[in-house]
Amino acid sequence: MKRLIPLMMLVSGSSLAIDDNEVLQKLSPAWATLEQKAVALVGPDYQKQMVDAAFASVAVSACPGLAYNAEEVDKRFSKLVAEKGGKTPEEQQTFTIKASTLYGAYLGLLIAESHLDTPTFCKYVDKAKAGKEGPKVFWTQK
């Protein structure tokens, strides 16, 4: 039986299927919970950017030929905080902590998935390289 890796449902709407796997099934509720929390905090557009940035970070570690574009991540995160973080420094600090925690949770799930099936994960990275948007804006070619 084939199914989608949960990250594939979130990153660029692709549909890369792999063999059904009990561990991946167990990760699906975590993806759904995290998505709900992130969308509630930052909205759907920024949630997708958060997943794309986390995916890019993991892709750089898991697959050859990429370098992480920290400057782009910083630029977009600063814009997110400016738009959604509140007016006072205290509100922005609280928001930054919450958003950073969600980003870290995405990193953890993506690291787990990349280790479960690294060749398939890197095949998706190759597909994402061809896109105009999505995770590729957060990396550069080596």
N, C-alpha and C positions, 0 to 999 in steps of 0.2 A: 504494500500500500504506500502511495506517495502522499506527502503533505508539504506544506510550506514551512521553512524555518521562520519562526516568529519575526525575526528582524526583517525578513523579506517582505512582510506585510506592512512594515513601517517605513522602510527605506526605498524610496523611489517607486513604490508600487510594483516592483518586479515580481516574477513568479518562477523562481528557481526551486524545483522540487528535489527532495532527497528522500531516501528510504525512511519510512516511518520509524520513529525512535521513541522509546518510553521516556528518556530524559528530556527530549525536546517537547514532548507532550506535557511534561511536568513544568517546563519553563513558560508555556503559553499563558497560564494565569498570572505569572509574574509580569510578563509583557503587558497584559491587559490592565493590571493594576497600576503599573508604572505609567502607562499611557494616560490613564484617567487622571492621575495626580499631576502629571506634567501639563496636560491640556488645561486643567483647572487653574494652574499657576501661571502659565505663560501663553496659553492659546495654541491652536492647532498649527499655525505657521512656525512659531518658534519651537514648538515641540518637535516638529519634523527637523528643523535645523539642529536641535540638540541631539537627536538620534543620528543625523548625518555626521555631525562633528565627532561624536563618540565612535561611530562606525569607522570614520577615517583614522582616528587614533589607533584603533585596534588593527585596522588593515595595514597600517605602517609597520606594526610589530609582527603581524602574522604573515604578510606577503612581501616578496621582494620588489624593489624598484620604486618605492615611494618615500617621501619625506613629509612630515606633518607641517602644515602651514599654521603655526601658532599665531602669527600676525592676523590672519583672517579670522581665526577663532576669537581672539581678543577683540577685534573690531566689532564682530557681530554680538559678542556677549555684552560689550559696553553699550551697544545700541539697545539690546534687550533690557538691560538694567535701567537705562534712561527712559525707555518707553513704559515699562511695566513695574519698575521697582519702587515707585512711590516718590514723594516730594522731599521728604527729610532724609538726612544721612542715615538715621536709625532705620527708617523703612527700607532704604536701599540696601543696608547691610543685612537686614533680616531676609530680604528677598534674595540677595546674592547667596546667602547660606543655603536657603531652600533650593534655589535653582542649581547650585553646585552639587548639592546632595543628590538631586535627581539625575544630573549628568553623570555623577559617579556610579549611580545604580545602573544606568544604561551601559557604562563602560564594563561593569561587572558581568552583566548578562551577555554582552557582545564578546567579551573575552572567553566566557564559558562556551558560547556557541562556536567561536573560532577554533577552540581546542577540540570540540566534539568532532568536527569534520573540516580540518584545515584546507584540504584540496577544494572542496565545494565552496567554502567561504572565499577562497582566493579566486575561484572562477567567477563568483559574483562580483568581486572587486574588479576583475577584468571587464565585466559588463558595465560596471559603474564608471569605469574610466572613459567609456565612450559617450556617456551622457553629458548634457550641457549643464545640468544642475546636480543637486544631490550631494553625496559625500565628496565628490571630486573637487569641490571648491575648497575643501579643507586639507588638501594634500598637493604636493608637487612631485613631478617625476625626478628621480635621481639621475 
